[in-house]
């Protein structure tokens, strides 16, 4: 009887900080870049076998926001200033290890206010798997499928303090309500978006629902609004964007949202914002 063994390597990337094979806490890094900052993470091996995991600081290459200036995010990469310790760990099943990630800002970085971003990548290098023996009458081929999961978490760094500069446009695309955001400031927007129904009597305002929205610095982004039928694209609404979670520093932005804007109007506003931002940077330099 002939037996053959194959090893198939499958790489799967996960955006969350928890899957069936790896757990990481906390799920995000936030650092003020006035001095060296260090964040501790707990990494737990949830595989059923021992695993070897590498930890890396890598650029954010999966932006959902679109830069107003082409290649505008390259200079806001935080990864060159990050250090990880330890860089490689070997963990038994259900065992954990503390991982420390430090951000060491340079004088040049601290001179440019705004938000910076990178990713902390937890990359599974290998798992110790033993192929199961199979009893078959004929020639047997046994295959070992070795799934290697990679998990990333966002790492944000902020120089100075400030608020986003937002504009919002409401339009329909494929008959679905869409909100387009433009942020021309150096600080990102991340918070709640609240929709209110405004009746003919403007004193009667009813909150319909709340959802999460965000847009990076000097960027635009669109959201297809999941309203479960709460929105009628023919009616007028009030859109309230609330930046941040700390009541002491929160700032609210209010817009009239009728979904009668055209997508072209939003795209033209994005182009104009990019041109103005580029001219402002040239003048500053």
Protein Blocks (a to p, Z undefined) as FASTA:
>chain_A
ZZdddddddddddfbfbdfkbccddfbdcddfkbccddddddddfbfbdcdddddddddf
bbfbdcfbghklmmmcfklmpccddfbdcddehiacdddddddddfklmmmgcddddddd
dddfbdcddddddddfbdcddddddddddddddddddehjdddddddddddeehiacddd
ddfbfbdcddddddddddfblmbccdfbdcdddddehiaddddddeehpacfkbccdddd
dedjbfklgccdddddehlacfklmmmmmmmmmmmmmmmmmmmZZ
